[in-house]
Amino acid sequence: MHFFKTILLPICTLAVVSCANQGNNAANAANTDTALNIAAPSDSQLDVTPLSGYFVKNTIQVTDSLTFWVINNQASFDSLFGMAQTMNTVIDKPDFGTQLVVAATMPPTYYNTQIQLASATSDDLDNDAIMHFVAVANPDKSSAAIVPLWLGAVPKAGQRAFKLYTGDQLTQTITIQQ
């Protein structure tokens, strides 16, 4: 009986160690498998700074589900957007000397819809900016309509075009004048 205990203990120990190593190897293989890596490489990320404190002017009529602009000067920016200045509001001002502004808006809605930037990358081959947007709505209807707006500043880095997506659908391509 003592003989079986002496042999059984090392065999069980070897089996546990072997299984543990196989589990680690499988985990390491999953971590290095590039097919599972759905995030864009860090060198292709587009630097985007969200801008807050603005609204779409009442003179602008938005009719498409998502309307996009790429703005390269202060006069054009001021013709589209007003400042929502209050005592507690921080107004982020773009620097048109070094930045372009990307704007996304949609028609008025009663569902407190928020436009969000899902991803922003740069195509190294064509130097195009690729931006994916989503709109998230509250299921409860409110008593007042709002015009959803998302604004972000991107560095002027010689982009040839901005490819703007609603989810995975290409909505608009805006070519930049050099």
Protein Blocks (a to p, Z undefined) as FASTA:
>chain_A
ZZmmmmmmmmmmmmmmmmmmmmmmmmmmmmmmmklmmbdcfklpccddddehiacdfklc
cfbfbdcdddfbfklmmmmpccdddfklccddddfklpccddddddddfklpacddfbdc
ddfklopacddddddddfbdcfbdcddddddddddehiabdcddehjacfbdcdddZZ
